[in-house]
Amino acid sequence: MKVVLENLTKRFPPRNKKGAEVIAVNNFNFEIPDGQLIGLLGPSGCGKSTTLNLISGLETPTEGKIFFGDEDVTNLPPEERGVGLVFQNYALYPHLTVEENIIFPLQNLKGAQKMSKEAMHQKAVETAKLVQIDGLMERKPKEMSGGQQQRVAIARALVKVPRVLLLDEPLSNLDARLRLQTREELRRIQRDTGVTTIFVTHDQEEAMSISDLIIVMKDGVVHQIGKPQDVYDEPANLFVAQFLGTPQINVFHGEVKGEKLYIGDEAVLDVPGRKDMPVWVGIRPEGFIPDENGPLTCRMDRVEVMGRDVSVVSTHPQMTGRCIRSIVSSENKFEPGQQTVRFRLKPYKVFLFDKESEERV
């Protein structure tokens, strides 16, 4: 089921008479393809959860329309939209067993959709198998791990065969290892069911690892939409470049002069066709190549061993962050007490942004 958002806007009234209204979502336009998993990504307060609530019907848009396929669902109540919802807190009924929790949405079906007890049991078992908890049907939530409880919440959302599955930071309460396992399971389940899924998270690694497309938001505005690798490799602006990537991109004050890029007094890269202007220079951590004759000179701080790679931590007068992190092969050797380190740069890992607008140039 494709989901189409047309000029979707949500404004909240001011909290007091002198305050300004809050624009949580601002003119969102996008068509979410049928059967894909979309990562809705951004920092806290960017409007991603509000967007999910608008799609589900829990919030009413101030302006714009929402379509499921060709059907306008903008004014439909949540129970008539055919959505499955999974939240950060699992919201399981503690006094009910796993099977009873999964069956609960089916018990509210009426008319032609009403199901017998046997049919509901069969449906619950099928859905439990999908999320691999069919051996836990008699347990209650308190007898289960956080990851198992999350699977019950997902099964409950899937049991009615939703047209759209909406996940609002569903892995936030899990520890690091469980998060990794559960996000892989989410991807498998989504592929097995083929249900269009919108996954809200502030964790960029999580979104990039399982999404077909990611939507990067800030302050209610969509900044970029694309395949995860494409957005990482071709960020539209400085915000997107800084938000995606671990470690974070390194940002320097720079200047283009005579078709060369300068960081401080050093010409670090040829930039043919670029006009003279001050710029922000973003360099991905993997964009540095240690070279004793390299054009970029940094002050060495330390080397952190990572196994296959090492992280060279250094500083530079023109950097904007606390330090520069360069991820290089562990085959590179550095001398104890080394004061400086010099780098060549990979051109395709260097991005230039306008100093005023912060848009990519």
RANOR-V585025 format. One record per residue. N is the residue number from 1. RES is the residue in one small letter. PHI is phi in whole degrees, -180 to 180 (NA if undefined). PSI is psi in whole degrees, -180 to 180 (* if undefined). OMEGA is omega in whole degrees, -180 to 180 (none if undefined). Layout:
# RANOR-V585025
n: <N;N>
res: <RES;RES>
phi: <PHI;PHI>
psi: <PSI;PSI>
omega: <OMEGA;OMEGA>
This chain:
# RANOR-V585025
n: <1;2;3;4;5;6;7;8;9;10;11;12;13;14;15;16;17;18;19;20;21;22;23;24;25;26;27;28;29;30;31;32;33;34;35;36;37;38;39;40;41;42;43;44;45;46;47;48;49;50;51;52;53;54;55;56;57;58;59;60;61;62;63;64;65;66;67;68;69;70;71;72;73;74;75;76;77;78;79;80;81;82;83;84;85;86;87;88;89;90;91;92;93;94;95;96;97;98;99;100;101;102;103;104;105;106;107;108;109;110;111;112;113;114;115;116;117;118;119;120;121;122;123;124;125;126;127;128;129;130;131;132;133;134;135;136;137;138;139;140;141;142;143;144;145;146;147;148;149;150;151;152;153;154;155;156;157;158;159;160;161;162;163;164;165;166;167;168;169;170;171;172;173;174;175;176;177;178;179;180;181;182;183;184;185;186;187;188;189;190;191;192;193;194;195;196;197;198;199;200;201;202;203;204;205;206;207;208;209;210;211;212;213;214;215;216;217;218;219;220;221;222;223;224;225;226;227;228;229;230;231;232;233;234;235;236;237;238;239;240;241;242;243;244;245;246;247;248;249;250;251;252;253;254;255;256;257;258;259;260;261;262;263;264;265;266;267;268;269;270;271;272;273;274;275;276;277;278;279;280;281;282;283;284;285;286;287;288;289;290;291;292;293;294;295;296;297;298;299;300;301;302;303;304;305;306;307;308;309;310;311;312;313;314;315;316;317;318;319;320;321;322;323;324;325;326;327;328;329;330;331;332;333;334;335;336;337;338;339;340;341;342;343;344;345;346;347;348;349;350;351;352;353;354;355;356;357;358;359;360;361>
res: <m;k;v;v;l;e;n;l;t;k;r;f;p;p;r;n;k;k;g;a;e;v;i;a;v;n;n;f;n;f;e;i;p;d;g;q;l;i;g;l;l;g;p;s;g;c;g;k;s;t;t;l;n;l;i;s;g;l;e;t;p;t;e;g;k;i;f;f;g;d;e;d;v;t;n;l;p;p;e;e;r;g;v;g;l;v;f;q;n;y;a;l;y;p;h;l;t;v;e;e;n;i;i;f;p;l;q;n;l;k;g;a;q;k;m;s;k;e;a;m;h;q;k;a;v;e;t;a;k;l;v;q;i;d;g;l;m;e;r;k;p;k;e;m;s;g;g;q;q;q;r;v;a;i;a;r;a;l;v;k;v;p;r;v;l;l;l;d;e;p;l;s;n;l;d;a;r;l;r;l;q;t;r;e;e;l;r;r;i;q;r;d;t;g;v;t;t;i;f;v;t;h;d;q;e;e;a;m;s;i;s;d;l;i;i;v;m;k;d;g;v;v;h;q;i;g;k;p;q;d;v;y;d;e;p;a;n;l;f;v;a;q;f;l;g;t;p;q;i;n;v;f;h;g;e;v;k;g;e;k;l;y;i;g;d;e;a;v;l;d;v;p;g;r;k;d;m;p;v;w;v;g;i;r;p;e;g;f;i;p;d;e;n;g;p;l;t;c;r;m;d;r;v;e;v;m;g;r;d;v;s;v;v;s;t;h;p;q;m;t;g;r;c;i;r;s;i;v;s;s;e;n;k;f;e;p;g;q;q;t;v;r;f;r;l;k;p;y;k;v;f;l;f;d;k;e;s;e;e;r;v>
phi: <NA;-75;-121;-115;-111;-115;49;-72;-136;-133;-114;-108;-65;-64;-76;-143;-63;-90;-79;-99;-66;-102;-96;-81;-134;-123;56;-83;-125;-171;-112;-88;-64;-61;76;-105;-105;-109;-94;-99;-126;167;-71;-57;83;-84;107;-70;-69;-63;-60;-63;-66;-68;-65;-77;98;-73;-124;-104;-66;-72;-143;95;-135;-127;-121;-105;65;-99;-92;-78;-108;-53;-106;-78;-68;-54;-69;-104;-91;73;-107;-110;-120;-130;-106;-61;-91;-66;55;-84;-81;-66;-88;-105;-74;-56;-61;-67;-65;-68;-71;-47;-63;-73;-70;-92;-72;-131;64;-66;-85;-58;-118;-75;-61;-65;-67;-65;-61;-62;-65;-63;-65;-60;-71;-63;-64;-60;-100;62;-129;-66;-89;-118;-62;-95;-78;-104;-51;-66;-93;-124;-75;-61;-65;-67;-63;-64;-66;-63;-63;-68;-60;-63;-72;-89;-63;-87;53;-70;-73;-140;-106;-117;-121;-105;45;-72;-109;-62;-89;-98;-74;-58;-68;-66;-60;-62;-64;-72;-68;-66;-66;-58;-65;-63;-61;-63;-68;-65;-87;72;-79;-62;-129;-119;-117;-95;-157;-102;-91;-66;-66;-62;-65;-69;-76;-122;-90;-75;-137;-120;-119;-100;-120;-154;52;81;-112;-79;-98;-164;-131;173;-66;-51;-67;-65;-67;-65;-78;-135;-64;-76;-154;-65;-60;-62;-61;-77;-76;-97;117;-133;-62;-66;-59;-89;-119;-125;-75;-143;-153;-97;-139;57;62;-128;-95;-109;-117;68;-93;-99;-83;-97;-162;-80;-130;-59;87;-85;-80;-66;-173;-74;-143;-88;-111;-104;-125;-63;-55;-85;-90;-102;-121;-58;-158;-62;-109;-65;-80;-103;-106;-124;-87;-69;-107;-164;-120;-105;-79;-120;100;-64;-119;-128;-106;-89;-101;-144;-135;-156;-58;-96;-77;-105;-94;-73;-160;-103;-115;-119;-94;-131;-63;-68;-70;-72;-112;-126;-79;-58;76;-59;-88;-131;-138;-115;-131;-93;-118;-82;-56;-77;-110;-114;-124;-111;-130;-59;-64;-89;-82;66;-80;-66;-119>
psi: <115;150;126;127;122;113;40;123;138;119;138;142;156;152;-21;173;-31;-11;165;153;153;123;101;-36;129;101;57;120;124;147;116;115;151;134;12;161;119;127;119;111;141;169;167;137;11;-12;5;-42;-35;-41;-44;-41;-32;-42;-38;-23;1;-23;151;129;146;-40;160;177;158;129;136;109;-127;3;126;112;12;-40;9;141;159;-40;-14;4;-18;41;150;134;133;126;174;-45;132;-25;40;152;115;-25;-4;151;173;-48;-42;-36;-43;-40;-25;-47;-28;-26;-17;0;142;168;-135;-22;-12;137;150;165;-39;-42;-40;-41;-46;-42;-40;-41;-45;-43;-38;-38;-38;-39;9;45;20;-15;3;19;-26;-4;158;159;-39;-17;10;157;168;-40;-39;-41;-38;-36;-36;-43;-39;-42;-42;-36;-30;-19;-29;7;72;154;-33;135;127;125;115;97;55;-12;3;-29;3;153;171;-45;-42;-36;-45;-47;-43;-35;-34;-39;-40;-43;-42;-46;-43;-41;-40;-39;-29;13;137;126;135;121;114;131;156;-2;105;-33;-40;-48;-43;-30;-27;-7;146;-41;150;147;117;124;154;131;40;-1;137;124;-31;145;135;180;144;-48;-36;-41;-39;-43;-25;65;139;-28;178;-37;-49;-43;-41;-30;-34;133;134;120;165;153;146;130;132;154;131;178;138;123;124;41;27;145;124;135;109;-133;0;129;107;-16;142;134;72;137;-7;136;156;128;153;144;159;135;117;127;119;149;-32;5;3;137;112;131;120;-17;12;156;-18;119;125;156;122;135;-61;169;126;123;129;4;-102;-37;170;152;114;117;123;179;164;142;-26;4;158;-21;-169;-33;170;132;123;120;115;165;144;-10;-20;136;139;140;140;135;10;129;-36;160;138;145;146;160;143;116;-37;-2;10;128;140;137;141;135;-31;-58;-21;15;152;139;*>
omega: <177;178;-178;177;-178;176;-174;-178;175;176;175;-178;178;-179;176;-173;-177;-178;178;177;-178;177;-176;177;-171;171;-178;176;178;172;180;-174;179;172;-180;176;-176;176;177;-163;177;180;178;179;-177;178;-176;179;176;177;179;180;176;180;-178;-177;178;173;178;-179;173;177;174;-176;177;178;166;-170;177;-177;176;-177;-174;-176;178;174;-176;-175;-180;-177;-179;179;171;-175;173;-176;179;173;-165;177;175;177;-172;-177;-179;175;177;-179;-179;176;-179;-177;-170;-180;-179;-179;-179;179;-178;177;-176;-179;-177;-175;175;179;-179;-179;178;178;-180;180;179;180;179;-178;178;177;-179;-179;173;174;-176;177;-176;-169;-177;-179;173;-173;-177;-180;-174;175;179;179;178;178;179;178;176;180;178;178;179;178;-176;-169;179;-177;-177;174;-179;177;-177;-176;-177;-178;-172;-175;-172;-177;-177;176;-170;-178;179;178;-179;-180;-174;179;175;177;178;-180;179;-179;-180;179;-180;-177;-177;-178;176;-172;176;-170;-179;178;171;-178;-174;179;178;-178;-176;-173;-174;-172;169;177;173;176;-177;-176;172;178;177;-176;175;-179;178;176;177;174;-175;-178;179;-180;178;-176;-176;-179;-176;-178;-175;179;-180;-180;-178;-176;-178;175;176;-6;-178;178;177;-176;-178;164;-179;-180;173;178;177;178;172;178;179;166;-170;-179;-174;173;-170;-174;171;179;-177;177;180;178;180;-180;171;-176;162;179;176;179;178;-180;-179;-177;-178;175;178;-178;-177;176;-178;-174;-178;-179;180;177;-177;173;-179;175;180;-178;-180;-178;180;-180;169;177;177;-180;-176;179;179;-178;-177;-180;-180;-178;-179;-179;176;175;180;180;-177;180;178;176;176;-178;180;-176;174;180;180;-175;-178;175;-179;-176;156;-178;173;-174;-177;176;179;-178;179;-178;178;-177;-177;-175;-175;174;180;178;none>
